[in-house]
Amino acid sequence: MGESKNGAPMIAKFSQKISSALPKLSNLHKPALNFVKSVAVASVAVTVLLVGARQIGMLEPLELAAFDQMLRWRKDEGPDPRLLIVRITEGDIQRLKEWPISDRKVTHLLQNLERLEPRVIGLDLLRDVPLGDGRAELTKVLQKNKRIVGVCLLSDGTPEQPGSPPAPGLANNQVGFADLVVDSGGVLRRTAFFIKPPEPPGVVDKHLCNNSSVPFLSSFGFQIVHLYLEQQGIKLGTSPQGKLMLGSTVISPLEKDSGGYKNANVGGYQLLINYRSARNVAQFADFADVLEGKIDPKLVKDRIVLIGYATDTVKDAFYTPYSAGKQNHQSMPGIVAHAQIVSQVLSAVLDRRPLFWFWPEWGEILWIWGWSMAGAVLAWGVQQPARFGLAGGAMLGVCLGVGFGLFILGGWVPVVTPAIALMATAGSVVLGDRFNKGGYGKVITDKVKQVFKIEIDQSKKEQQVAEIIESEFFRDLQQKKSELKTRKKEVSETGVSQTQEPETTENEAEDYFAQLQQKAKQKRRKASDVSEESASSEAIAQPESNNPTADNPPDEGFADLAAKAKQMKRRRTQLEAENSNLTEENPPDEGFADLAAKAKQMKRRRSAEKIEEVATEKKDKESDVID
């Protein structure tokens, strides 16, 4: 018992503490709720809008422009020591006094390079038709040297563009297609490793690059890489996920939504080009110098030698991410672009240089939402405008810096979209806070609620009215209404003749009242004469005035008035009885009949009371005069 008595105060004290803490908790709950409304709702809404805009491709141009800019910001890695580019320039054409370059001169060039022991020779020159003399010599060299890789052009599936076959003498595993994948705007950012050749309709000469019976065709760059690595014992394979492997290096394909792309055409096994350098991807040698033997043998031995055009005479050049902002040399020759692709794959396999990697779709959405949330928190926490501007600029710099840092590590993640999310969410939170503090939000909310309420009430009323009109009860009321109007009209016509007599009686009463008033005036004058006579002869006047006898009877007007009043009362009673009988025979609507009967009774009662009151007043005055 003692323990229970001691425990009761403790429980009461504990409950008091809880009660006192509840208001504090509620005060903390309100700011937390406002924080959730302002920050979470705004960030989610902005993220949803931006993700939707990305899905339809609205932000793809901005993300591609950001990709190009980050590529230009990145450090130039210099020439790849495994490559040499033998270029045919306008100067070589002038020195050789020959255009196009004949098959014989190409044959001499290949023979000179073969003596210097290169690892692979890539010949990016179309030799599908004879050019000049030396066709047989060129075919013999191509058949003999298994380290040469030639090119062909793919058909676009139309008879007008059947493609270009490779040079004669090359085996199928020594040929690759030279076509490159160009984005909208003509910028070269990706390449395809494999493709199934499209076959044009109609009768055309079939070759390796337009024969659909070929399972797949490798690209020019991939054939060179494969041949180079194969000599080092690095084999081609596939991963358990079906991805391409060169040795232990997995080369993941580009997907349609990778990085900043949205719904891109990624037919074939495509790869995003990780450019090594804007202009110096490899060392260069001129065609005429190599033909004349003027080249250092160290530049050729155990290297990949790429031969191609670097002149405006041949339209084999592409815009690249480095083209923006340049006035000269905006395009990159095709042979240099192929060198970029070869260097990228060799560096990934041999030097562990990272290929581009990407986040999955859900990871990119979380990335965007995270920066959106950061902008909302910043706007919520920093109220002072100057500080908010500085903090917002710093946060934007961090966002872009993190994206660029990931890009240097080989990751291409959205950069523009999270930056927009950061600024848009911060701005929406600030505007929303000012909007609510200004009271505009409540006013608009009330107006909207009122409009919707009015519309809902009006629609309900219209629905109810329609239901009532269509009901049987309403039809019965309409029919009763028309019947009552007919009966009322009949009653009014019948009652006209009945009410004419009371009106005449009332007129007679008024005339009689006028006569009574005139008699009252005469009595007053007579009373004044009697008072004057009594002043002169008091003794005689008193017995005459105080003892009325039969010789001096009261005024006969009073008797007539009383008689007529009784007659009028009897006639009014008879009329009321007749009207009541008439109403019983033709009963109108109960509500209207009661109201009309009460109004008539009140009017008649007031008329009778007025007549009796006037008669009584006249009688009293006459009595006073007589007295």
Secondary structure, DSSP 8 states (H G I E B T S, - for coil): -HHHHHHHHHHHHHHHHHHHHHHHHHHHHHHHHHHIIIIIHHHHHHHHHHHHHHHTTSSHHHHHHHHHHHHHHS------TTEEEEEE-HHHHHHHT-SS--HHHHHHHHHHHHHT--SEEEE----SS--SS-HHHHHHHHHH-TTEEEEEB---SBTTB--B---TT--GGGEEE---EE-TTSBEEEEESEE-----SSS----TTS-TTSS-EEBHHHHHHHHHHHTTT--EEE-TTS-EEETTEEE----TTSTT-SS----SSEEE-----SS-SSEEEEHHHHHTT-S-GGGTTTSEEEEEE-STTS--EEE-TT-TT-SS--EEEHHHHHHHHHHHHHHHHHS-----B---HHHHHHHHHHHHHHHHHHHHH--SHHHHHHHHHHHHHHHHHHHHHHHHTTB---SHHHHHHHHHHHHHHHHHHHHHHTTHHHHHHHHHHHHHHHHHHHHHHHHHHHHHHHSHHHHHHHHHHHHHHHHHHHHHHHHHHHHHHHHHHHHHHHHHHHHHHHHHHHHHHHHHHHHHHHHH-HHHHHHHHH---TTS---HHHHHHHHHHHHHHHHHHHHHHHHHHHHHHS---HHHHHHHHHHHHHHHHHHHHHHHHHHHHHHHHHHHHH-
